[in-house]
Amino acid sequence: VIGGSNGGLMVGNMLTRPVASKLFGAAVCQVPLLDMKVFSKLLAGASWMGEYGDPDTDDWKYLRRHSPYQRLRHDCLGIPEDGAQPDKIEGWACPKVLFTTSTRDDRVHPGHARKMVRALQEEAKGLAPTVYYWENIEGGHGGAADNKQRAHMWALTYHFLGKMLGLKM
């Protein structure tokens, strides 16, 4: 499964749901929106509150269920949230995943991908054995500044998928 930006939010949600995460052999999460608690404070995020809601109001009750970063840490890994002990989801394991982002993305802050990767690599350890990360220091929300960079990004993506899915290359 591949998704970028809002599609990255969808991929992030699939990664953190036990049934969905078992439906595919590998995932690619591109320039993703993953932490719905802070999205409104980063870059263009404030302009999306009309679409998603305001996480600093009662809207958080709904947004929380669709926030991959909180789902990972609190629901999948059982890390307490706001002092409350969560109901940890049993049987969750992260599929093989590649996160891609751009340092210069002016819409979705690269911190979304960075903190999700860190949580998967450091806090999820044995539950997320294959987590890759690539950040282009140029480009924008599309992850690449020109066709050469775009070709490189897609070559990385397809190489990752081919290798993870056992395809002959």
N, C-alpha and C positions, 0 to 999 in steps of 0.2 A: 504494500500500500504506500502511496506517495501523496503528500499534501503540503502546500505551502501557504503561509500567512493564515487566513481563516481556515484553510485546509489543513494547516499545521496544528491548529486547535483541534480539529477533528481527529488527526492522527494521534495527537497527544492523549485525547480521550480514549481512543481505541487501545493505546499502549497501557493504560491504567485500568482497564476493565478486564477481569479474568476471562470471561468468555470470548470477548472480541480479540484480546491479545493472543489467543490460541488459533485464530482463524487465518493467520498469514505467517509466512516464513521469515519475512523481513519487512522493515518499515523505513521510510525516508521522510523525515520531518524537516521541511524547509522554511526558513525565516518564520518560525512559529510563534504564535501567541499562546503562552502556556500558563502564566501566572495571572489569573483573573482578579486576584486581590490587589495587585499594584498596576495593572495595565493603564489605568486612567491617569497615572502620575508620570508615565514615560512617553516621550516623543508625542506622536499624534493620538495617543490613547484617549485623551480627554474628549476628543471629537467622536469617539465610538460609544460614549455612555448612552446616547439616544437609542443605539442598537442593542447593546448588551445590558445596560443598567448601570447603576452607581454602586460599586462595591463597598462604599462607606455608609450605605443605608440598608434598609431591610432587603434590598435587591440581592445582597450577599447570600441570603439563604438559598436563592435559586442559582446564582453564579457559582457558588461553592461546589455544587454537584457537577459542574462542567469545567472546573479548573484543574487541568492535568497536574500542575505542580502540587496543589494541595491534596489531590486524590493520591498521588504517588506517596508523598511523605506521611500523610495521616491515615489514609484508607488502606493503601497497599503495604506500607512499612510499619504502621502502628505508632508513629511518633506523635506524642500528645500535641494538641492544638489548643491554644488559649486556655491551657490548664485542664482541659477535659480529655479524658482517656478515650481514644477512638475505638470503634469496633473494627479491628483489623480484618481485612479480607483474606481468607485462607486460600491457598492454591494459586496465588498470582505469581507470575514470572514474566519478565519483560522479554519480548521477542528481540531478535537482532535488529539494531536500529542505527541509522546514520542521521545525525543532525547537521544541517548546513545553515549558515547565516552570513551576514555581512556586517562588518564593523561600522560601515557608513549607512546602514539602513535608517532611513528617516521616518519610517512608519512603525515597524515593530522593533523595539529595542533588542539588540543581540543578547542582552542579559537574560531574556526569557530562555533561550537555548542554552546559554552558559550555565545557568543555575540548575536547569533540569539535568544536563549532562553530569554536573558535579554531584547532584543528588543520586543519580543512577550509579555513578562510578564509586562514590564514597559511602553512601548510606545503604544502597541496595545490594552492593557487592555480589554475592552468589546468585541473587535473583535477576541480575542484569549482566550476564557474562560477556555480551558483545555489544558495546556502545562505542560508536565512532563519532568524531566531531570534526567539522571543517568550517573555518571562518575565513571568508575572503576579506582582506583589508581594504578593498576598493568596492566598487559597485554600490548598489542601493538596495531597495526592497526586493528586486529580482535576484539579488545575490551575485550579480556580475556587472562589470562596468562596460564590457564590450563583447562582441561575438567570440573572441578567443577565450575570454574568461568563462563565458556561458558554456562553450564547448567543453572546457576543462571541468566545470561543475557537473555537467551531465555525464561526462566520461567517468568521473568519480562515482556518481550515483549509479550508473549502469554497471560499472565494475563491481561495486559493493553488492548490488542485487544479484548479479550473476554468480559471484563467489558465495554469497550466503545461501542462495537457492540451489547451489550445486550445478549450475548450467555450464555446459562446455563452452569455453571461450577461446 
